[in-house]
Amino acid sequence: MKREDKGRGVFTRRVLLLGAGQLGVFGLLARRLYQVQVVEGARYATLARHNRISERLIAPLRGRLFDRSGVVLAGNLANWRALLIADQTPDIGATLDAFSSLIPLDQRERERILRELGRQRRFIPVLVEKSLDWQQMATLEVHAPDLPGILIDVGNTRVYPLAETMAHVVGYVAPPSQEEVAADPALALPGTRVGRAATEKFCEPTLRGEPGVAQLEVNAVGRVIREVSREDGVPGADIGLCIHSELQKLVAARLQNLSASAVVLDCRNGEVLAMVSSPSFDPNLFITGVSPEQWRSWNEDPLAPLTNKAVAGLYAPGSTFKPVVAMAGLEAHAVTLTEHINCPGYIDIGTSRFHCWKQGGHGPLDLRGAIKNSCDVYFYEVARRLGMDPMAAMAKRFGLGVPLGIELPEARTGFVPTREWWTAKGHTWNLGDTVVHGIGQGFLQLPPLALAVMVARVATGRAVLPHLVRTIGGTLQRGAHPEDWPSLDLTDRYLRAVREGMWEVVNAPGGTATIARLPLPGVQMAGKTGSAQVLHVTSAQYRHGFDSAKLPWKLRPHALFVAFAPANAPRYALSVVVEHGNAGPTVAGPLARDIMTDVLVLDPANAAAAASPAASPAGSGA
Amino acid sequence: MSVLDRRLLRETSLGLAHKLWRVSWLYVLLLCLLAGVGFAALYSVSGGSLTPYAGKHALRFAVSLVVMLAIAFTDIRFIARLSWLAYAGSLALLVLVLRIGHVGKGAERWIDIAGVQWQPSEMMKIALVMALAAYFRKATWERMGDPLFLLPPALMVAAPVALILKEPNLGTAVIVAAVGAAVFLAAGIRWWKVGLMLGLIGIAAPIGYAHLHAYQRARITTFLHPERDPLGAGYNIIQSKIALGAGGLWGQGFLHGTQGNLDFLPEKQTDFIFSMLAEEFGYVGSLAVLGLLALIVGGALAMALGCRHRYGRLLAVGIGMNFFMYVFVNVAMVTGAIPVGGVPLPLVSQGGSAMLMVMVGFGLLMSAWVHRDADFGDEPPSGV
């Protein structure tokens, strides 16, 4: 009995000990719960609220671009898009297979989707197909049970209705880079695009707008239960451009199959009515994604379709520079309106002999006659009398070699040399260097836009600057009125004489570009031809009857033409450059004639604001 | 004890009516209350709906209760004879599950029997208690001092622990070892041997850690630094603590828990159901549930003390310890006190086979209680 008692006693003691231990553990658990629930409760309760409410940015609608009469150049198209949330499908591969059996996905797309899914958290949606039409959307909805994880959503994509015609003016948008996202987190929103070229890029701050904020109640996998509050962002402002899209189309048609560019300005206020660079590209391709092959072919194309030659192409102005030299000579009293300079076909400067384009020479010519005949010897002589720097100064007054403020990031200023620049490089400036600039060759490098500004300034005597933006958010911007532009303070009768010379180029018998005479009754055009040499031609070659038309295409000179019209009351300024177009008058002249005819028939400056862009509802798409 | 009871003491079997009388209905009520808590929690998990969890839970509990009572009415001496068979069968299933079991969350744990998924480790917990009780029931105090006598039962514990570790399921292996240790302790193992074992574990633990699976080590490191990977491995613990804290003292109210209803709580119908309850009913609710769990553990020990035969006593201690370990691991896990172990809260968490096994255990406990005065005839009077 005693032994049994001992055994029993041990068991009882140990069970009680075990029970006490277990009770102690329960006590510890209760204390732990007290700590987490009561002591730290408030902190965790705050965390719980944060858990529940997720703030999401709402992408602002990007501002649209219109032409001057309200035609959409860059719009937003509301479209359905398909997203995939990895967390909501048991098998991503199977979902994508099922998806592509309804809407084909190529291998490249599939790889992109898988790559993005791998990068993102599993509950962040990834874009599968960015533009679904109604039919495709309906198909996906019907098959929704077979497509776990696929979400259909409404988004906005950029659309460029005029495609190639407006590409160089409007530009295009593309997804933001990693660095841009790091600088501005609002750009991380799915579907956000930033301007990558032309106006889209230059006006990015205006077009982008401010993102809105939505407070969403979400569950642990990020799925939205309901929207708690919503603060819509500020959509980007719509911008009305000076461009006249009908004229733009006509000019583009004229330049088709050429490597060329043309700029039409309203010469009273500098509004860019048309700006065409040929060949062009379709900016809509950037929206759907440019294939590497396409990108390579654009970049390797010798005709450089991605380059806006009107602002980024630099050419020696050639004889189109002569009006500037004439004005410089007149204003400096180096030459008078009545003085005749004899052209024997050449001029000897120092030890070199400089030839006129016309073998045998023009004989004695006054200023008007020199412009009309584009006499090289006359302008060699004027340049010799002037020196380089007064010519350069006058060029800058006419808008050459200075920043023009055009709203295109691609725009290049070009270059007008000075003696100082050349000597700073350790060279000696010779008189020969001066005189070649008298006929627009040498170091002069200018974009066609600057030549159009020059001719606009010659035509009006005002310091107009070219600009594309006409209205922002429906408000007319400064610069639309001629009075907004200061006078150049040049002697009026000198300017008139230069204009008369340019009128004679086109309209007087024996002018160098009578081929460019307008086929319109009662309206005449004044202009100046030019040709920019690509190859240096020696005087020996001239003597042996050099013919540039026999050169390989790449080595032929560029053909230039600048013009304004109507000649008696200038309204429109034009510059045309045909790359490797050979002699100015025969190629660029007829082009200028045809374009100016189109301009005068349409009269785009007076078609202004027929319809205000602000009148159409924002976000109504293309 | 009444005269009638004393007379029955020598009887070999009891009538059904008498057995009904001897069932501890209070204990059954406690179990029903706990299952009721589970029902309410699962009702709230599904946003105030019987589907998909709460209705099934009630049905499963009803079935399990019938099974429990059926076992309770089965003679404890008959059950004792099945101990070795149960142990052998469970061990065989543990071996089998390593070969053909399903992979669930990186561990091979499940096996299909009759269309239901079973965890052989759950069966083993019960079977080990039965087998150890059967081994030790004839042990005298003197024999308990013989190391050679203790070797076979030690191996009986070690074999399933090793197999479960290989699955790998650290949490369950620890529970099985703890249950075995409790039975050893109750059987009268000498204290110095207990000290020796603890010392050996202290040496073995660092070596064992080196052999842990990467995911098990990740659990331990994220337990130590949960904020390091808030959306990864540490997510569960952080979300659970947020839910507990959101409950505060009085709770958000039934069906008003934000974290659970919005799916922030992971596995809220299984492992983290306690967090769900704690958010809705606050610290007060947590304490009430904890108290109920403590009563069930204490009840098992009380039955152990009231049982006259050693098989029943040891069985009751083991079953009680098993339930206690479930509760401890689960609650400590959801409060972030120990690494996440994948152990449900018995009778509260959703899950059919686990609930059935727990109720089978309580059936055995109740059988020991109903037949507390049964005479095995061959137990030494000096046994522990």
HADDOCK unambig.tbl for C-alpha pairs under 7 A between the chains (distance, minus, plus):
assign (segid A and resid 3 and name CA) (segid B and resid 382 and name CA) 5.22 0.50 0.50
assign (segid A and resid 4 and name CA) (segid B and resid 381 and name CA) 5.53 0.50 0.50
assign (segid A and resid 4 and name CA) (segid B and resid 382 and name CA) 3.97 0.50 0.50
assign (segid A and resid 4 and name CA) (segid B and resid 383 and name CA) 6.57 0.50 0.50
assign (segid A and resid 7 and name CA) (segid B and resid 141 and name CA) 6.24 0.50 0.50
assign (segid A and resid 7 and name CA) (segid B and resid 382 and name CA) 5.85 0.50 0.50
assign (segid A and resid 7 and name CA) (segid B and resid 383 and name CA) 5.72 0.50 0.50
assign (segid A and resid 7 and name CA) (segid B and resid 384 and name CA) 4.16 0.50 0.50
assign (segid A and resid 8 and name CA) (segid B and resid 384 and name CA) 5.52 0.50 0.50
assign (segid A and resid 10 and name CA) (segid B and resid 188 and name CA) 6.77 0.50 0.50
assign (segid A and resid 10 and name CA) (segid B and resid 384 and name CA) 6.91 0.50 0.50
assign (segid A and resid 11 and name CA) (segid B and resid 186 and name CA) 5.66 0.50 0.50
assign (segid A and resid 11 and name CA) (segid B and resid 187 and name CA) 6.96 0.50 0.50
assign (segid A and resid 11 and name CA) (segid B and resid 188 and name CA) 6.81 0.50 0.50
assign (segid A and resid 11 and name CA) (segid B and resid 384 and name CA) 5.84 0.50 0.50
assign (segid A and resid 12 and name CA) (segid B and resid 305 and name CA) 6.54 0.50 0.50
assign (segid A and resid 14 and name CA) (segid B and resid 185 and name CA) 6.98 0.50 0.50
assign (segid A and resid 14 and name CA) (segid B and resid 186 and name CA) 5.83 0.50 0.50
assign (segid A and resid 15 and name CA) (segid B and resid 186 and name CA) 6.35 0.50 0.50
assign (segid A and resid 15 and name CA) (segid B and resid 301 and name CA) 6.69 0.50 0.50
assign (segid A and resid 19 and name CA) (segid B and resid 298 and name CA) 6.69 0.50 0.50
assign (segid A and resid 19 and name CA) (segid B and resid 301 and name CA) 6.94 0.50 0.50
assign (segid A and resid 29 and name CA) (segid B and resid 332 and name CA) 6.60 0.50 0.50
assign (segid A and resid 30 and name CA) (segid B and resid 287 and name CA) 6.60 0.50 0.50
assign (segid A and resid 32 and name CA) (segid B and resid 335 and name CA) 6.99 0.50 0.50
assign (segid A and resid 33 and name CA) (segid B and resid 283 and name CA) 6.99 0.50 0.50
assign (segid A and resid 33 and name CA) (segid B and resid 335 and name CA) 6.62 0.50 0.50
assign (segid A and resid 34 and name CA) (segid B and resid 283 and name CA) 6.64 0.50 0.50
assign (segid A and resid 36 and name CA) (segid B and resid 241 and name CA) 6.80 0.50 0.50
assign (segid A and resid 36 and name CA) (segid B and resid 244 and name CA) 6.60 0.50 0.50
assign (segid A and resid 36 and name CA) (segid B and resid 245 and name CA) 5.73 0.50 0.50
assign (segid A and resid 37 and name CA) (segid B and resid 244 and name CA) 5.36 0.50 0.50
assign (segid A and resid 37 and name CA) (segid B and resid 245 and name CA) 4.24 0.50 0.50
assign (segid A and resid 37 and name CA) (segid B and resid 247 and name CA) 6.45 0.50 0.50
assign (segid A and resid 37 and name CA) (segid B and resid 248 and name CA) 4.82 0.50 0.50
assign (segid A and resid 37 and name CA) (segid B and resid 249 and name CA) 6.62 0.50 0.50
assign (segid A and resid 37 and name CA) (segid B and resid 283 and name CA) 6.10 0.50 0.50
assign (segid A and resid 38 and name CA) (segid B and resid 245 and name CA) 6.89 0.50 0.50
assign (segid A and resid 38 and name CA) (segid B and resid 248 and name CA) 5.17 0.50 0.50
assign (segid A and resid 38 and name CA) (segid B and resid 249 and name CA) 5.66 0.50 0.50
assign (segid A and resid 40 and name CA) (segid B and resid 245 and name CA) 6.50 0.50 0.50
assign (segid A and resid 41 and name CA) (segid B and resid 245 and name CA) 3.97 0.50 0.50
assign (segid A and resid 41 and name CA) (segid B and resid 246 and name CA) 6.11 0.50 0.50
assign (segid A and resid 41 and name CA) (segid B and resid 248 and name CA) 5.19 0.50 0.50
assign (segid A and resid 42 and name CA) (segid B and resid 245 and name CA) 6.77 0.50 0.50
assign (segid A and resid 44 and name CA) (segid B and resid 242 and name CA) 4.75 0.50 0.50
assign (segid A and resid 44 and name CA) (segid B and resid 245 and name CA) 4.69 0.50 0.50
assign (segid A and resid 44 and name CA) (segid B and resid 246 and name CA) 5.75 0.50 0.50
assign (segid A and resid 45 and name CA) (segid B and resid 242 and name CA) 6.60 0.50 0.50
assign (segid A and resid 45 and name CA) (segid B and resid 245 and name CA) 5.61 0.50 0.50
assign (segid A and resid 45 and name CA) (segid B and resid 246 and name CA) 4.04 0.50 0.50
assign (segid A and resid 47 and name CA) (segid B and resid 242 and name CA) 6.41 0.50 0.50
assign (segid A and resid 48 and name CA) (segid B and resid 242 and name CA) 5.74 0.50 0.50
assign (segid A and resid 48 and name CA) (segid B and resid 243 and name CA) 6.85 0.50 0.50
assign (segid A and resid 48 and name CA) (segid B and resid 246 and name CA) 6.26 0.50 0.50
assign (segid A and resid 48 and name CA) (segid B and resid 259 and name CA) 6.83 0.50 0.50
assign (segid A and resid 219 and name CA) (segid B and resid 262 and name CA) 4.46 0.50 0.50
assign (segid A and resid 219 and name CA) (segid B and resid 263 and name CA) 5.30 0.50 0.50
assign (segid A and resid 219 and name CA) (segid B and resid 264 and name CA) 5.86 0.50 0.50
assign (segid A and resid 220 and name CA) (segid B and resid 262 and name CA) 6.57 0.50 0.50
assign (segid A and resid 220 and name CA) (segid B and resid 263 and name CA) 5.15 0.50 0.50
assign (segid A and resid 220 and name CA) (segid B and resid 264 and name CA) 4.06 0.50 0.50
